[in-house]
């Protein structure tokens, strides 16, 4: 059996793939090459990808491919009409990054909420050396305890964020993007009421027709001026030019983004001119990427392959 990884660098060079050698011959390519991807898998039995489109262009000259493994949860890069018609199974990975994303959510929140960039710079610029008192709190910040945390998308990650926010003393409310999710533990709100009531709003929803540009100028206008917005879902859930305007005008206090509409960041992204790190923090899609989570991701792919050849439908998706 031949297993081909087409973009292994998306897992990181510190992730070990040694276990896969137990299953067959392993060939790895560091990055996608659209001109070569199809040729690279022509004699493969199993293909492992992250973002590469999985369609006839990739697979039509690879008759032996039985299984495509995604090193991600999202499946929007898969043409299921094609894979289903050819009897090619597709398996994703689930739950591997939950703790990592929750951790990053709170890291971003506290960086913004406590104005840490300002205070870090205050000390490193040696202004603290010249200070005449032991403390300095010119830029105010507030306690998280007692605040309202609104969650858009109360899935597995959203639930862990809710539990953690509650542990910090927050009142947690949520909005169901599908309109179908009911949870006895936390109060479900309309989007409008959630935005009006929340001090912190965090997004943990998938990108679909219901969430595309869900957060736009009209929605930002509903939020508290001191509110913080965090997006750990998908970039296009936020209309970025409207967010830039909301931050620059003071419509909301700050935003932390781990995802953008175009990744890597586009040169004309409207958020680039905002250099004030007390208002805007952008990280390069790393919330999922702790060392432990990336290794779990690879290990989940390994388990998916083993299960497939045992006749089990572990993490198999068809649409």
C-alpha contacts under 8 A as a table, 3 or more apart, distances in Angstrom:
res1	aa1	res2	aa2	distance
1	X	23	X	7.16
1	X	24	X	4.85
1	X	25	X	6.19
1	X	44	X	7.59
1	X	45	X	5.96
1	X	46	X	7.84
2	X	24	X	5.69
2	X	25	X	4.77
2	X	26	X	6.06
2	X	27	X	7.60
2	X	43	X	7.49
2	X	44	X	5.08
2	X	45	X	5.26
2	X	46	X	6.41
3	X	24	X	6.79
3	X	25	X	6.06
3	X	26	X	4.89
3	X	27	X	6.27
3	X	44	X	6.03
3	X	45	X	6.13
3	X	46	X	4.77
3	X	47	X	5.94
3	X	48	X	7.47
4	X	26	X	5.97
4	X	27	X	4.83
4	X	28	X	5.83
4	X	29	X	7.85
4	X	40	X	7.82
4	X	41	X	6.55
4	X	44	X	6.33
4	X	46	X	6.32
4	X	47	X	5.01
4	X	48	X	6.09
5	X	8	X	5.80
5	X	26	X	7.71
5	X	27	X	6.24
5	X	28	X	4.67
5	X	29	X	6.02
5	X	47	X	6.09
5	X	48	X	4.66
5	X	49	X	6.32
6	X	28	X	6.24
6	X	29	X	5.02
6	X	30	X	6.86
6	X	31	X	6.42
6	X	32	X	5.92
6	X	37	X	7.06
6	X	40	X	7.92
6	X	47	X	7.34
6	X	48	X	6.22
6	X	49	X	5.65
7	X	10	X	5.99
7	X	28	X	7.49
7	X	29	X	5.64
7	X	30	X	4.97
7	X	31	X	4.16
7	X	32	X	5.24
7	X	48	X	7.93
7	X	49	X	6.18
7	X	50	X	6.91
8	X	11	X	5.65
8	X	12	X	7.04
8	X	28	X	6.37
8	X	29	X	6.07
8	X	30	X	4.93
8	X	31	X	6.53
8	X	49	X	7.95
9	X	12	X	4.90
9	X	13	X	6.25
9	X	30	X	4.92
9	X	31	X	6.15
10	X	30	X	7.99
10	X	31	X	7.71
10	X	50	X	7.27
11	X	15	X	6.59
11	X	71	X	7.91
11	X	294	X	5.95
11	X	295	X	7.87
11	X	298	X	7.56
12	X	15	X	5.78
12	X	294	X	7.54
13	X	16	X	7.81
14	X	291	X	7.73
15	X	291	X	7.58
15	X	294	X	6.83
15	X	295	X	5.51
15	X	298	X	7.63
16	X	19	X	7.84
16	X	295	X	7.22
17	X	20	X	5.76
17	X	21	X	7.73
17	X	298	X	7.17
18	X	21	X	5.74
18	X	22	X	7.88
19	X	22	X	5.72
19	X	23	X	7.72
19	X	302	X	7.49
20	X	23	X	5.39
20	X	24	X	6.95
20	X	26	X	6.87
20	X	302	X	6.45
21	X	24	X	5.35
21	X	25	X	6.11
21	X	26	X	6.10
23	X	306	X	7.90
29	X	32	X	7.44
32	X	37	X	6.64
32	X	52	X	7.11
33	X	36	X	5.29
33	X	37	X	5.64
34	X	37	X	5.43
34	X	38	X	7.82
35	X	38	X	7.56
36	X	39	X	5.33
36	X	40	X	6.12
37	X	40	X	5.12
37	X	41	X	6.71
37	X	58	X	6.70
38	X	41	X	5.58
38	X	42	X	6.37
38	X	57	X	7.13
38	X	58	X	4.74
38	X	59	X	6.50
38	X	61	X	7.10
38	X	62	X	7.54
39	X	42	X	5.29
39	X	61	X	7.88
40	X	43	X	7.91
41	X	44	X	4.90
41	X	47	X	7.06
41	X	59	X	7.88
41	X	62	X	6.23
42	X	59	X	7.86
42	X	61	X	5.81
42	X	62	X	4.18
42	X	63	X	7.26
42	X	64	X	7.78
43	X	62	X	6.04
43	X	63	X	7.47
43	X	64	X	6.29
43	X	65	X	7.74
44	X	47	X	6.69
44	X	62	X	6.85
44	X	64	X	6.08
44	X	65	X	5.74
45	X	64	X	5.11
45	X	65	X	4.20
45	X	66	X	5.68
45	X	67	X	6.93
46	X	65	X	5.52
46	X	66	X	6.11
46	X	67	X	5.01
46	X	68	X	5.81
46	X	69	X	7.40
47	X	65	X	7.13
47	X	67	X	6.56
47	X	68	X	4.85
47	X	69	X	6.15
48	X	68	X	5.86
48	X	69	X	4.69
48	X	70	X	5.84
48	X	71	X	7.08
49	X	52	X	6.13
49	X	68	X	7.49
49	X	69	X	6.38
49	X	70	X	5.17
49	X	71	X	6.20
50	X	70	X	5.38
50	X	71	X	5.07
50	X	72	X	6.11
51	X	77	X	6.41
52	X	77	X	6.67
53	X	58	X	7.41
53	X	77	X	4.76
53	X	78	X	5.97
53	X	79	X	7.73
54	X	57	X	7.84
54	X	58	X	6.10
54	X	59	X	7.28
54	X	77	X	6.07
54	X	78	X	4.68
54	X	79	X	6.02
55	X	58	X	5.51
55	X	59	X	6.17
55	X	60	X	7.99
55	X	78	X	6.43
55	X	79	X	5.20
55	X	82	X	6.30
55	X	83	X	7.14
56	X	59	X	5.02
56	X	60	X	4.93
56	X	82	X	6.60
57	X	60	X	6.03
58	X	61	X	7.62
59	X	62	X	5.16
59	X	63	X	7.62
59	X	65	X	7.69
60	X	63	X	7.10
62	X	65	X	5.94
65	X	68	X	7.53
65	X	88	X	6.88
66	X	87	X	7.37
66	X	88	X	4.99
66	X	89	X	6.23
67	X	88	X	5.57
67	X	89	X	4.71
67	X	90	X	5.76
67	X	91	X	7.52
67	X	305	X	7.96
68	X	88	X	7.20
68	X	89	X	6.22
68	X	90	X	4.80
68	X	91	X	6.40
69	X	90	X	5.88
69	X	91	X	4.96
69	X	92	X	6.00
69	X	301	X	6.46
69	X	304	X	7.72
69	X	305	X	7.85
70	X	73	X	7.31
70	X	75	X	7.86
70	X	90	X	7.51
70	X	91	X	6.15
70	X	92	X	4.76
70	X	93	X	6.76
70	X	301	X	7.48
71	X	92	X	6.51
71	X	93	X	6.24
71	X	297	X	6.27
71	X	298	X	6.97
71	X	301	X	6.84
72	X	75	X	7.74
72	X	92	X	5.95
72	X	93	X	5.54
72	X	94	X	7.51
72	X	297	X	7.60
73	X	92	X	5.35
73	X	93	X	5.11
73	X	94	X	5.51
74	X	77	X	7.84
74	X	92	X	7.44
75	X	78	X	5.63
75	X	92	X	7.39
76	X	79	X	7.97
78	X	83	X	7.98
79	X	82	X	5.53
79	X	83	X	6.43
80	X	83	X	4.97
80	X	84	X	5.61
80	X	318	X	6.24
80	X	319	X	5.69
81	X	84	X	5.45
81	X	85	X	6.06
82	X	85	X	5.16
82	X	86	X	6.34
83	X	86	X	5.22
83	X	87	X	6.11
83	X	88	X	4.96
83	X	89	X	6.95
83	X	90	X	7.72
84	X	87	X	5.06
84	X	88	X	6.01
84	X	89	X	7.26
84	X	318	X	6.88
85	X	88	X	7.73
89	X	316	X	6.73
89	X	317	X	7.61
89	X	318	X	7.63
90	X	316	X	5.58
90	X	317	X	5.74
90	X	318	X	6.95
91	X	304	X	6.84
91	X	314	X	7.41
91	X	315	X	5.15
91	X	316	X	4.26
91	X	317	X	5.79
92	X	301	X	7.66
92	X	315	X	5.76
92	X	316	X	6.74
92	X	317	X	7.14
93	X	96	X	7.01
93	X	297	X	6.61
93	X	300	X	6.11
93	X	301	X	6.73
93	X	315	X	6.65
94	X	97	X	7.86
94	X	315	X	7.65
95	X	98	X	5.58
95	X	156	X	7.68
96	X	293	X	5.69
96	X	294	X	7.85
96	X	296	X	5.69
96	X	297	X	5.72
96	X	300	X	7.74
97	X	100	X	5.14
97	X	101	X	6.05
97	X	288	X	5.05
97	X	289	X	7.42
97	X	293	X	5.14
97	X	294	X	7.76
97	X	297	X	7.79
98	X	101	X	5.34
98	X	102	X	6.21
98	X	156	X	7.21
98	X	157	X	5.39
98	X	160	X	7.76
98	X	288	X	7.54
99	X	102	X	5.11
99	X	103	X	6.07
99	X	157	X	7.79
99	X	160	X	7.85
100	X	103	X	5.18
100	X	104	X	6.27
100	X	287	X	6.11
100	X	288	X	5.43
100	X	289	X	6.94
100	X	290	X	6.07
100	X	293	X	6.55
101	X	104	X	5.07
101	X	105	X	6.06
101	X	157	X	7.25
101	X	232	X	7.41
101	X	287	X	4.71
101	X	288	X	5.28
102	X	105	X	5.04
102	X	106	X	6.58
102	X	157	X	6.64
102	X	160	X	6.71
102	X	161	X	5.70
102	X	287	X	7.99
103	X	106	X	5.48
103	X	107	X	6.21
103	X	287	X	7.84
104	X	107	X	4.83
104	X	108	X	6.08
104	X	287	X	5.29
105	X	108	X	5.40
105	X	109	X	6.22
105	X	161	X	7.79
105	X	202	X	7.97
105	X	230	X	7.32
105	X	232	X	7.07
105	X	287	X	7.53
106	X	109	X	4.82
106	X	110	X	6.06
107	X	110	X	5.48
107	X	111	X	6.19
108	X	111	X	5.19
108	X	112	X	6.37
108	X	230	X	7.73
108	X	256	X	5.97
108	X	281	X	7.25
109	X	112	X	5.38
109	X	113	X	5.71
109	X	228	X	7.67
109	X	230	X	7.37
109	X	256	X	7.11
110	X	113	X	4.83
110	X	114	X	5.57
110	X	115	X	7.80
110	X	116	X	7.66
111	X	114	X	5.87
111	X	115	X	6.03
111	X	116	X	5.16
111	X	117	X	6.96
111	X	278	X	7.89
112	X	115	X	5.09
112	X	116	X	6.64
112	X	117	X	7.82
112	X	228	X	7.82
112	X	254	X	6.91
112	X	255	X	7.72
112	X	256	X	7.51
112	X	277	X	7.59
112	X	278	X	5.54
112	X	279	X	6.88
112	X	280	X	7.59
112	X	281	X	7.39
113	X	116	X	7.83
113	X	141	X	6.42
113	X	142	X	7.21
113	X	228	X	7.54
114	X	141	X	5.19
114	X	142	X	7.04
115	X	118	X	5.60
115	X	119	X	6.65
115	X	139	X	7.32
115	X	141	X	6.77
115	X	278	X	5.35
116	X	119	X	5.11
116	X	120	X	5.83
116	X	278	X	7.46
117	X	120	X	5.18
117	X	121	X	6.11
117	X	277	X	6.11
117	X	278	X	6.24
118	X	121	X	5.23
118	X	122	X	6.08
118	X	139	X	7.89
118	X	277	X	7.77
118	X	278	X	6.76
119	X	122	X	4.83
119	X	123	X	6.44
120	X	123	X	5.47
120	X	124	X	6.22
121	X	124	X	5.01
121	X	125	X	5.68
122	X	125	X	5.50
122	X	126	X	6.59
122	X	127	X	5.48
122	X	128	X	6.20
123	X	126	X	5.18
123	X	127	X	5.93
123	X	128	X	5.06
123	X	129	X	7.49
124	X	127	X	7.54
125	X	128	X	7.76
126	X	129	X	5.08
126	X	130	X	6.83
127	X	130	X	5.21
127	X	131	X	6.24
128	X	131	X	4.85
131	X	134	X	7.43
131	X	136	X	7.94
133	X	136	X	7.40
137	X	140	X	6.10
143	X	146	X	7.68
143	X	147	X	7.89
144	X	147	X	5.65
144	X	168	X	6.76
144	X	169	X	7.13
144	X	170	X	6.77
145	X	168	X	5.63
145	X	169	X	4.31
145	X	170	X	5.36
146	X	169	X	5.60
146	X	170	X	5.09
146	X	171	X	6.66
147	X	169	X	7.52
147	X	170	X	5.07
147	X	171	X	6.23
147	X	198	X	7.60
147	X	199	X	6.05
147	X	200	X	7.84
148	X	170	X	5.52
148	X	171	X	4.67
148	X	172	X	5.88
148	X	173	X	7.34
148	X	197	X	6.92
148	X	198	X	4.87
148	X	199	X	5.32
148	X	200	X	6.59
149	X	162	X	7.94
149	X	165	X	7.10
149	X	170	X	6.22
149	X	171	X	6.06
149	X	172	X	4.91
149	X	173	X	6.33
149	X	198	X	5.47
149	X	199	X	6.03
149	X	200	X	4.82
149	X	201	X	5.93
149	X	202	X	7.70
150	X	172	X	5.93
150	X	173	X	4.90
150	X	174	X	5.30
150	X	175	X	7.60
150	X	194	X	5.98
150	X	195	X	7.34
150	X	197	X	7.96
150	X	198	X	5.36
150	X	199	X	7.61
150	X	200	X	6.08
150	X	201	X	4.66
150	X	202	X	6.43
151	X	154	X	6.51
151	X	158	X	6.62
151	X	162	X	7.45
151	X	172	X	7.46
151	X	173	X	6.31
151	X	174	X	4.53
151	X	175	X	6.31
151	X	201	X	5.81
151	X	202	X	5.12
151	X	203	X	6.08
151	X	204	X	7.30
152	X	158	X	7.69
152	X	174	X	5.80
152	X	175	X	5.00
152	X	176	X	6.56
152	X	177	X	6.94
152	X	201	X	7.33
152	X	202	X	6.19
152	X	203	X	4.76
152	X	204	X	6.00
152	X	205	X	6.30
153	X	158	X	6.01
153	X	174	X	7.17
153	X	175	X	6.33
153	X	176	X	5.69
153	X	177	X	6.12
153	X	203	X	6.36
153	X	204	X	5.03
153	X	205	X	4.41
153	X	206	X	7.82
154	X	157	X	7.16
154	X	158	X	4.29
154	X	159	X	5.47
154	X	174	X	6.69
154	X	175	X	7.43
154	X	176	X	6.81
154	X	181	X	7.81
154	X	204	X	7.10
154	X	205	X	7.58
155	X	158	X	5.00
155	X	159	X	5.89
155	X	204	X	7.46
155	X	205	X	7.57
156	X	159	X	5.29
156	X	160	X	6.53
157	X	160	X	5.21
157	X	161	X	6.25
157	X	204	X	6.72
158	X	161	X	5.06
158	X	162	X	6.10
158	X	203	X	8.00
158	X	204	X	5.73
159	X	162	X	4.92
159	X	163	X	6.23
160	X	163	X	5.07
160	X	164	X	6.20
161	X	164	X	5.13
161	X	165	X	5.97
162	X	165	X	5.11
162	X	166	X	6.05
162	X	172	X	6.22
163	X	166	X	5.14
163	X	167	X	6.30
164	X	167	X	4.99
164	X	168	X	6.54
165	X	168	X	5.13
165	X	169	X	6.63
165	X	170	X	5.46
165	X	171	X	7.78
165	X	172	X	7.16
166	X	169	X	5.01
166	X	170	X	4.82
166	X	171	X	6.38
166	X	172	X	6.61
167	X	170	X	7.24
172	X	186	X	6.20
172	X	187	X	7.25
173	X	186	X	5.71
173	X	187	X	4.98
173	X	188	X	5.91
173	X	189	X	6.74
173	X	194	X	6.99
174	X	186	X	7.03
174	X	187	X	6.37
174	X	188	X	5.00
174	X	189	X	5.92
174	X	194	X	6.91
175	X	188	X	5.72
175	X	189	X	5.40
175	X	190	X	6.04
175	X	191	X	5.78
175	X	194	X	6.94
176	X	179	X	4.99
176	X	180	X	6.63
176	X	181	X	5.65
176	X	182	X	7.84
176	X	188	X	7.30
176	X	189	X	7.99
177	X	180	X	7.97
177	X	205	X	7.34
177	X	210	X	6.56
177	X	211	X	6.81
178	X	181	X	6.98
178	X	210	X	7.13
182	X	188	X	7.12
183	X	186	X	5.94
183	X	187	X	7.34
183	X	188	X	7.39
184	X	187	X	7.33
189	X	192	X	7.97
189	X	193	X	6.09
189	X	194	X	5.71
190	X	193	X	5.33
190	X	194	X	6.13
191	X	194	X	5.09
191	X	195	X	6.17
192	X	195	X	5.33
192	X	196	X	6.29
192	X	219	X	7.39
192	X	222	X	6.93
193	X	196	X	5.09
193	X	197	X	6.10
194	X	197	X	5.33
194	X	198	X	5.89
195	X	198	X	5.55
195	X	201	X	7.29
195	X	219	X	7.43
195	X	220	X	7.95
195	X	222	X	5.92
195	X	223	X	4.97
195	X	224	X	7.63
196	X	222	X	5.39
196	X	223	X	4.97
196	X	224	X	6.31
197	X	223	X	7.56
197	X	224	X	7.55
198	X	201	X	6.23
198	X	223	X	7.37
198	X	224	X	7.32
198	X	227	X	7.04
199	X	224	X	6.83
199	X	226	X	6.94
199	X	227	X	4.61
199	X	228	X	6.49
200	X	227	X	5.54
200	X	228	X	4.87
200	X	229	X	6.03
200	X	230	X	7.72
201	X	227	X	7.51
201	X	228	X	6.30
201	X	229	X	4.89
201	X	230	X	6.13
202	X	229	X	5.90
202	X	230	X	4.51
202	X	231	X	5.84
202	X	232	X	7.21
203	X	230	X	6.12
203	X	231	X	4.77
203	X	232	X	5.65
203	X	233	X	5.57
204	X	231	X	6.96
204	X	232	X	5.46
204	X	233	X	4.45
205	X	211	X	7.63
205	X	233	X	5.13
205	X	234	X	7.35
206	X	211	X	7.33
206	X	233	X	6.01
206	X	234	X	6.46
207	X	210	X	7.73
207	X	211	X	5.63
207	X	212	X	6.17
207	X	233	X	7.47
207	X	234	X	5.88
207	X	236	X	7.20
207	X	237	X	6.46
208	X	211	X	5.37
208	X	212	X	5.94
209	X	212	X	5.57
210	X	214	X	7.38
211	X	214	X	4.92
211	X	237	X	5.47
212	X	236	X	5.72
212	X	237	X	4.67
212	X	238	X	7.34
213	X	216	X	6.13
213	X	236	X	5.74
213	X	237	X	4.44
213	X	238	X	4.81
213	X	239	X	5.04
214	X	219	X	7.86
214	X	237	X	5.36
214	X	238	X	6.17
214	X	239	X	7.63
215	X	218	X	7.91
215	X	219	X	5.64
215	X	220	X	6.78
215	X	237	X	6.26
215	X	238	X	4.74
215	X	239	X	6.16
216	X	219	X	5.29
216	X	220	X	6.11
216	X	238	X	6.34
216	X	239	X	5.26
216	X	242	X	5.69
216	X	243	X	6.96
217	X	220	X	5.13
217	X	221	X	6.22
217	X	239	X	7.92
217	X	242	X	5.12
217	X	243	X	7.08
217	X	246	X	7.17
218	X	221	X	5.26
218	X	222	X	6.92
219	X	222	X	5.30
219	X	223	X	7.06
220	X	223	X	5.38
220	X	243	X	7.58
220	X	246	X	6.71
220	X	251	X	6.96
220	X	252	X	7.09
221	X	246	X	7.95
221	X	251	X	6.51
223	X	227	X	6.57
223	X	251	X	7.76
223	X	252	X	6.77
224	X	227	X	5.10
224	X	251	X	7.74
224	X	252	X	6.41
225	X	250	X	6.72
225	X	251	X	5.33
225	X	252	X	4.34
225	X	253	X	5.75
226	X	252	X	5.80
226	X	253	X	4.74
226	X	254	X	7.81
227	X	252	X	5.57
227	X	253	X	5.45
227	X	254	X	6.85
228	X	252	X	6.82
228	X	253	X	5.83
228	X	254	X	4.84
228	X	255	X	5.51
228	X	256	X	7.71
229	X	254	X	6.37
229	X	255	X	4.59
229	X	256	X	6.27
230	X	255	X	5.64
230	X	256	X	4.65
230	X	257	X	5.80
231	X	234	X	7.15
231	X	235	X	7.43
231	X	255	X	7.95
231	X	256	X	6.39
231	X	257	X	4.92
231	X	258	X	6.30
231	X	259	X	6.71
232	X	257	X	6.60
232	X	258	X	5.62
232	X	259	X	6.40
232	X	287	X	7.35
233	X	237	X	7.61
233	X	259	X	6.94
234	X	237	X	5.88
234	X	259	X	5.60
234	X	260	X	6.90
234	X	261	X	7.58
235	X	238	X	6.06
235	X	259	X	4.64
235	X	260	X	3.81
235	X	261	X	4.33
235	X	262	X	7.46
236	X	239	X	6.45
236	X	240	X	7.90
236	X	260	X	6.72
236	X	261	X	4.78
238	X	243	X	7.29
239	X	242	X	5.53
239	X	243	X	6.35
240	X	243	X	4.95
240	X	244	X	6.17
240	X	261	X	7.69
240	X	269	X	7.70
240	X	270	X	6.58
240	X	271	X	7.00
241	X	244	X	5.07
241	X	245	X	6.37
241	X	270	X	5.45
241	X	271	X	7.25
242	X	245	X	5.12
242	X	246	X	6.15
243	X	246	X	4.92
243	X	247	X	6.15
243	X	271	X	7.89
244	X	247	X	5.28
244	X	248	X	6.11
244	X	270	X	6.25
244	X	271	X	5.44
244	X	274	X	7.64
245	X	248	X	5.16
245	X	249	X	5.92
246	X	249	X	5.36
246	X	250	X	6.03
246	X	251	X	4.76
246	X	252	X	6.03
247	X	250	X	5.21
247	X	251	X	6.13
247	X	252	X	5.83
247	X	253	X	6.64
247	X	254	X	6.42
247	X	255	X	7.81
247	X	279	X	6.89
247	X	280	X	7.92
248	X	251	X	7.73
248	X	274	X	7.65
250	X	253	X	6.14
253	X	279	X	6.20
254	X	278	X	7.00
254	X	279	X	4.18
254	X	280	X	5.62
255	X	279	X	6.24
255	X	280	X	5.02
255	X	281	X	6.43
256	X	280	X	5.87
256	X	281	X	4.70
256	X	282	X	5.83
257	X	260	X	7.19
257	X	280	X	7.95
257	X	281	X	6.29
257	X	282	X	4.78
257	X	283	X	6.37
258	X	282	X	5.77
258	X	283	X	4.80
258	X	284	X	5.92
258	X	285	X	4.79
258	X	286	X	6.68
258	X	287	X	6.57
259	X	263	X	7.69
259	X	282	X	7.89
259	X	283	X	7.52
259	X	284	X	6.95
259	X	285	X	5.33
260	X	263	X	6.14
260	X	265	X	6.93
261	X	265	X	7.96
262	X	265	X	5.51
262	X	266	X	5.94
263	X	266	X	7.05
264	X	284	X	7.56
265	X	269	X	6.88
266	X	269	X	5.27
268	X	272	X	7.66
269	X	272	X	5.83
270	X	273	X	6.88
271	X	274	X	5.67
272	X	275	X	7.26
274	X	280	X	7.07
275	X	280	X	7.48
276	X	279	X	5.57
276	X	280	X	6.34
277	X	280	X	5.00
277	X	281	X	5.76
278	X	281	X	7.60
283	X	286	X	6.53
285	X	288	X	7.48
286	X	289	X	4.97
286	X	290	X	7.66
287	X	290	X	7.45
288	X	293	X	6.56
288	X	294	X	7.56
289	X	292	X	7.90
289	X	293	X	5.91
289	X	294	X	5.67
290	X	293	X	5.19
290	X	294	X	6.24
291	X	294	X	5.37
291	X	295	X	6.28
292	X	295	X	5.27
292	X	296	X	6.12
293	X	296	X	4.95
293	X	297	X	6.10
294	X	297	X	4.97
294	X	298	X	6.49
295	X	298	X	5.18
295	X	299	X	6.13
296	X	299	X	4.91
296	X	300	X	5.97
297	X	300	X	5.15
297	X	301	X	6.50
298	X	301	X	5.17
298	X	302	X	6.43
299	X	302	X	4.98
299	X	303	X	6.30
300	X	303	X	5.03
300	X	304	X	6.10
301	X	304	X	4.96
301	X	305	X	6.30
302	X	305	X	5.29
302	X	306	X	6.37
303	X	306	X	5.10
303	X	307	X	6.02
304	X	307	X	5.13
304	X	308	X	6.10
304	X	314	X	5.88
304	X	315	X	6.85
305	X	308	X	5.14
305	X	309	X	6.55
306	X	309	X	5.50
306	X	310	X	6.47
307	X	310	X	5.00
307	X	311	X	6.44
307	X	312	X	5.10
307	X	313	X	6.97
307	X	314	X	6.12
308	X	311	X	5.17
308	X	312	X	5.22
308	X	313	X	6.21
308	X	314	X	6.94
309	X	312	X	7.25
313	X	316	X	5.29
